[in-house]
Amino acid sequence: PKSLCAFGGLDAVTHALEAYVSVLASEFSDGQALQALKLLKENLPASYHEGSKNPVARERVHSAATIAGIAFANAFLGVCHSMAHKLGSQFHIPHGLANALLICNVIRYNANDNPTKQTAFSQYDRPQARRRYAEIA
């Protein structure tokens, strides 16, 4: 169904976005997140509109979702996914839709002008979300 494609695709986009802007992102997870976003941008619309008539687009969306999953497994997710799980379970909203409802506000919050370092661990720099979002926009 189109809704499954849309919600799953939006979830994959959010996985890749959050992995890319994570303070735990690395060269390893960055490459995966960027490739997932590229594949989703190029193939999600066709997969949604054409469905099973375009198996190549559908396969690439599945690959992108898997790659985004590997990226976030190494860089972790952010507040969007945390809130989406709560929103979805409370109001019976599909997870991908919950992410889509939240991501714009989360990006605005994460990309503020004066980010606060949330940990004392020296290996984690101040959040670079604003710059990282701009790189992929």
C-alpha positions in Angstrom: 0.0 0.0 0.0 1.1 3.6 -0.7 0.8 4.5 3.0 3.3 1.8 4.0 5.7 3.0 1.3 5.3 6.6 2.5 5.6 6.0 6.2 8.5 3.5 5.8 10.3 5.9 3.5 9.8 8.8 5.9 11.2 6.6 8.8 14.2 5.8 6.7 14.8 9.4 5.9 14.6 10.3 9.6 17.0 7.4 10.4 19.6 8.8 7.9 19.1 12.4 9.0 19.5 11.7 12.7 22.5 9.4 12.1 24.2 12.1 10.1 23.8 14.9 12.6 24.5 12.7 15.7 27.4 13.7 17.9 28.4 10.1 17.6 28.5 10.2 13.8 31.7 9.0 12.1 33.1 8.7 8.6 31.7 5.2 8.6 28.1 6.2 9.5 28.3 9.5 7.5 28.9 7.6 4.2 26.0 5.3 4.9 23.6 8.1 5.9 24.5 10.1 2.8 24.1 7.2 0.5 20.7 6.3 2.1 19.5 9.9 1.6 20.6 9.9 -2.0 18.9 6.6 -2.8 15.7 7.8 -1.0 15.7 11.1 -2.9 16.1 9.4 -6.2 13.7 6.5 -5.7 11.1 7.1 -3.0 8.8 9.2 -5.2 8.8 6.5 -8.0 8.4 3.7 -5.5 5.4 5.5 -4.0 3.7 6.5 -7.3 4.5 3.4 -9.3 4.7 0.7 -6.7 5.2 -2.8 -8.0 5.4 -1.4 -11.6 8.8 -0.1 -10.7 10.6 -2.9 -8.9 14.0 -1.2 -9.3 12.9 1.9 -7.4 11.2 -0.3 -4.7 14.4 -2.4 -4.3 16.5 0.8 -4.0 14.2 2.1 -1.3 14.6 -1.1 0.6 18.3 -0.9 0.3 18.3 2.7 1.4 16.2 1.8 4.5 18.7 -0.9 5.4 21.7 1.3 4.8 20.1 4.0 7.0 19.5 1.4 9.7 23.2 0.5 9.6 24.1 4.2 9.9 22.0 4.8 12.9 23.1 1.5 14.5 26.6 3.1 14.6 25.7 6.7 15.2 22.5 6.3 17.2 19.2 8.2 16.8 18.1 11.5 18.2 15.1 13.1 19.9 12.8 12.8 16.9 12.7 9.0 17.2 12.4 9.1 20.9 9.4 11.4 20.7 7.9 9.5 17.7 7.8 6.3 19.7 5.9 8.0 22.4 3.6 9.9 20.1 2.9 6.8 18.0 2.0 4.5 20.9 -0.1 7.1 22.7 -2.2 8.1 19.7 -1.9 5.0 17.5 0.0 6.8 14.8 2.3 4.8 12.4 5.9 5.3 13.4 7.0 6.9 10.1 4.1 9.4 10.2 5.0 10.3 13.8 8.6 11.0 12.7 7.3 13.1 9.8 5.1 15.1 12.1 8.0 15.9 14.4 11.1 16.2 12.2 10.8 19.8 11.1 10.5 21.0 14.7 13.3 18.8 15.8 15.5 20.2 13.0 14.7 23.7 14.2 15.5 22.8 17.8 18.7 21.0 16.9 20.0 23.7 14.5 19.8 26.5 17.1 22.6 29.2 17.1 24.1 28.3 20.4 24.1 24.5 21.0 24.8 23.2 24.5 27.2 20.4 25.1 25.2 17.7 26.8 28.0 15.6 28.1 31.3 16.0 30.0 33.0 13.4 27.8 35.8 15.1 25.9 35.5 13.0 22.8 32.1 14.4 22.1 32.2 17.9 20.7 29.5 20.5 20.8 26.6 19.5 18.5 27.2 20.4 14.9 23.6 19.8 13.7 23.1 23.2 12.1 26.2 22.8 9.8 25.4 19.1 9.2 21.8 19.8 8.2 23.0 22.5 5.8 25.4 20.1 4.2 22.6 17.7 3.2 19.9 20.3 2.4 
